[in-house]
Amino acid sequence: MTNYTILLPPSEGKTKGGNEEFPYRRAENLKEYNSFKSLTFDRQELYNTLREAINKLSEQELEKVLEVKGKNLNESVSQLLDMLNSPTMAAIERFSGVMFKSISYDSMGDGQKSNFNSSTLFIDGMFGLARPQDLLPEYKLKITSKFLDINVTKFWKERLKGDFDILFKDRLIIDILPEAHRKVLTLQDNADYVQITFMDEKEDGSLKQAGHNSKVLKGEIVNYICGFEDISRENLETFSHSSGYFYSEELSNSKRIVYLKKD
């Protein structure tokens, strides 16, 4: 068991298909495939309200909810309406975005995979919380979505506070979340917590957050972290990215580690 918890967002891009013998309505009831069965009622409440919204809202309103249009909107709506019967696959296989390619899960050794599976926690719009080996269907719902009387960020923030209190106890919390997902978190004042940030320093001395490339950077540091069963602040400070990002003592503080690259 590791001494840390890595907080990650899901991937917007998702691998299609899955195991048809384990549709989501079956997987959600099996603890070995659903680490957070305690959230079943909350998930059902959210999902049922979303289905109601799909039936009530206009196409233009649904475009705003799901942030897709045309063919992609029709596909997303069909997936959601039939989600309970959809084939599933492990979250680490379902999530297919840039950061997940950079994590390189398939190339990890057995010990590194075990550390990743036990320490990683996804903050997700549809499911609230998920672990890498939890079985998930294809779906689309952002943490920032709002529909009918549901604000997804507020919905999960209110319902996950008790879970976070338990999950974070005596753990180093390594936050690699976008700001939108971070808003769901509730932390005790004395939490052992550090936020990971990558920044670029321009020739004129100005600083800016690393852009799209930050997803590659985040994936690489996740891979690095999972090489440790127990990790310390010093281990995090000695990380350097192959493209030239190094720990910045000047920009970091007790709750934030900044890796800086100078042009």
C-alpha positions in Angstrom: 0.0 0.0 0.0 1.4 3.4 -1.0 1.5 6.4 1.4 0.0 8.7 -1.2 -3.2 9.4 -3.2 -2.9 10.9 -6.8 -5.9 12.9 -7.8 -6.6 12.9 -11.6 -9.4 14.0 -14.0 -10.9 11.5 -16.4 -10.2 11.8 -20.1 -12.6 13.6 -22.3 -11.6 11.2 -25.1 -12.8 7.7 -24.4 -12.0 4.3 -25.9 -15.1 2.8 -27.6 -16.5 -0.7 -27.0 -15.8 -3.0 -24.0 -16.9 -6.2 -22.4 -20.5 -7.0 -23.4 -20.7 -9.7 -20.7 -20.3 -6.9 -18.1 -22.8 -4.1 -19.0 -22.7 -1.3 -16.5 -25.9 -2.3 -14.8 -24.1 -5.5 -13.8 -20.6 -4.1 -13.1 -22.0 -1.3 -10.8 -23.3 -4.0 -8.4 -20.0 -5.9 -8.0 -17.6 -4.4 -5.5 -14.6 -5.9 -7.3 -15.4 -3.7 -10.3 -16.9 -0.7 -8.5 -14.7 0.7 -5.7 -17.4 3.2 -4.6 -20.7 1.2 -4.4 -21.6 3.7 -1.6 -22.1 6.3 -4.3 -24.7 4.2 -6.2 -27.7 6.2 -5.0 -26.0 9.5 -5.8 -25.0 8.3 -9.2 -28.5 7.1 -9.9 -30.0 10.4 -8.8 -27.6 12.3 -11.2 -28.2 9.9 -14.0 -31.9 9.9 -13.7 -32.0 13.7 -13.7 -29.7 13.7 -16.8 -32.1 11.4 -18.6 -35.0 13.7 -17.7 -33.0 16.6 -19.0 -32.4 14.8 -22.3 -36.1 14.3 -22.7 -37.1 17.9 -21.8 -34.3 20.1 -23.2 -34.0 21.4 -26.7 -31.2 20.4 -29.0 -29.5 23.8 -28.4 -29.8 23.4 -24.6 -28.3 19.9 -24.8 -25.4 21.2 -26.8 -24.6 23.4 -23.8 -24.9 20.6 -21.3 -22.8 18.1 -23.2 -20.6 20.6 -25.1 -20.9 18.8 -28.4 -23.0 19.4 -31.5 -24.5 17.6 -34.5 -23.5 14.0 -35.0 -21.4 14.0 -31.8 -24.4 15.2 -29.8 -26.7 12.5 -31.2 -24.0 9.9 -30.4 -23.5 11.2 -26.9 -27.2 11.2 -26.2 -27.7 7.7 -27.4 -24.8 6.5 -25.3 -26.2 8.1 -22.2 -29.8 6.8 -22.7 -28.5 3.3 -23.0 -25.6 3.6 -20.5 -26.8 0.9 -18.1 -26.7 -1.7 -20.9 -23.4 -0.5 -22.4 -20.3 -2.7 -22.4 -17.6 -1.7 -19.9 -13.9 -1.6 -19.6 -11.5 -0.6 -16.8 -11.2 3.2 -16.4 -7.5 3.2 -17.2 -8.4 1.5 -20.6 -11.5 3.7 -21.1 -9.7 7.0 -20.7 -7.7 7.6 -23.9 -6.5 11.2 -23.8 -3.1 12.7 -24.1 -2.3 12.5 -20.3 -3.2 8.8 -20.2 -1.0 8.0 -23.2 1.9 9.8 -21.3 1.2 7.8 -18.1 2.2 4.7 -20.2 0.3 2.3 -18.0 0.8 -0.7 -20.3 4.6 -0.2 -20.1 4.7 -0.2 -16.3 6.1 -3.1 -14.3 3.8 -5.0 -12.0 4.8 -3.1 -8.9 4.4 0.3 -10.6 0.9 -0.8 -11.9 -0.1 -1.9 -8.4 1.0 1.5 -7.0 -1.0 3.3 -9.7 -4.1 1.2 -9.2 -4.1 1.6 -5.4 -3.2 5.2 -5.2 -5.0 6.9 -8.1 -8.4 8.5 -7.6 -10.4 10.0 -10.5 -12.7 12.9 -9.8 -15.5 12.4 -12.4 -18.6 14.2 -13.5 -20.8 11.1 -14.0 -19.5 8.8 -11.3 -18.0 11.1 -8.7 -15.1 8.9 -7.8 -13.5 6.0 -9.6 -10.3 3.9 -9.4 -8.3 2.7 -12.4 -9.7 -0.8 -12.4 -13.3 0.2 -12.0 -15.4 -0.9 -15.0 -17.0 2.0 -16.8 -19.3 2.4 -19.8 -18.8 4.9 -22.6 -20.3 8.2 -21.4 -20.0 12.0 -21.6 -20.6 14.4 -18.7 -18.2 17.2 -17.7 -17.7 18.2 -14.1 -18.8 21.7 -15.1 -22.2 20.6 -16.6 -25.5 22.1 -15.4 -29.0 20.8 -16.2 -32.4 21.2 -14.6 -31.7 21.6 -10.9 -28.3 20.0 -11.1 -24.9 21.8 -10.9 -22.5 18.8 -11.2 -19.6 20.4 -9.4 -21.8 21.4 -6.4 -23.6 18.0 -6.5 -20.4 16.1 -6.0 -18.8 18.6 -3.6 -21.7 18.2 -1.2 -21.8 14.4 -1.5 -18.1 13.5 -1.4 -17.0 15.5 1.6 -17.3 12.5 4.0 -15.5 10.2 1.4 -12.6 12.6 1.2 -12.2 12.8 4.9 -11.8 9.0 5.0 -9.8 8.6 1.8 -7.3 11.3 2.6 -6.6 10.3 6.3 -2.9 9.8 6.9 -2.1 10.1 3.1 0.0 12.5 1.1 -2.5 14.0 -1.4 -0.9 14.7 -4.7 -3.3 17.0 -6.7 -2.8 16.9 -10.5 -6.3 18.1 -11.2 -7.5 21.0 -13.5 -9.1 23.8 -11.5 -12.6 22.7 -12.5 -12.2 19.3 -10.9 -10.3 20.8 -7.9 -13.5 22.7 -6.9 -15.1 19.4 -5.9 -12.4 18.8 -3.2 -12.9 19.3 0.5 -9.7 19.1 2.6 -9.1 19.1 6.3 -7.0 22.1 7.4 -4.2 19.8 8.5 -4.3 17.7 5.3 -0.9 16.6 3.9 -1.5 18.1 0.5 0.5 19.3 -2.5 -0.7 20.6 -5.8 1.5 20.0 -8.9 1.9 22.8 -11.5 4.0 23.2 -14.6 4.9 26.7 -15.8 6.8 28.4 -18.6 9.0 31.4 -18.1 9.3 33.6 -21.2 12.3 35.6 -22.3 10.8 38.7 -20.9 10.5 37.0 -17.5 6.7 36.6 -17.6 5.2 33.3 -16.3 2.4 31.3 -17.8 0.9 27.9 -17.1 2.1 25.2 -19.5 -0.6 24.8 -22.1 -1.8 21.7 -23.9 1.6 20.1 -23.3 0.9 20.1 -19.6 -1.1 16.9 -20.1 2.0 15.1 -21.4 4.0 16.6 -18.4 1.3 15.4 -15.9 1.3 11.9 -17.4 5.0 11.6 -17.1 5.1 12.7 -13.4 2.3 10.2 -12.6 4.5 7.5 -14.1 7.4 8.7 -12.0 5.4 8.9 -8.8 4.1 5.3 -9.2 7.7 4.1 -9.2 7.6 4.7 -5.4 5.7 2.8 -2.8 6.4 5.5 -0.3 7.1 9.0 -1.7 8.4 12.1 0.0 8.4 15.8 -0.8 12.1 15.5 -1.6 11.3 12.8 -4.2 8.9 15.2 -5.9 11.3 18.0 -5.8 14.0 16.0 -7.6 11.7 15.1 -10.5 12.8 16.6 -13.8 10.9 16.3 -17.1 12.8 15.3 -20.3 11.7 18.5 -22.1 13.4 20.7 -19.5 11.0 21.3 -16.5 12.7 21.4 -13.1 11.5 22.1 -9.5 11.4 25.8 -8.8 12.0 26.5 -5.1 11.2 30.2 -5.6 7.7 29.5 -7.0 6.8 26.6 -4.8 5.5 26.6 -1.3 4.3 24.0 1.3 1.1 23.2 -0.6 2.3 23.7 -4.2 5.2 22.3 -6.2 6.0 24.2 -9.4 8.1 22.8 -12.2 9.5 25.6 -14.4 10.9 25.7 -17.9 12.8 28.8 -19.1 12.7 29.7 -22.8 
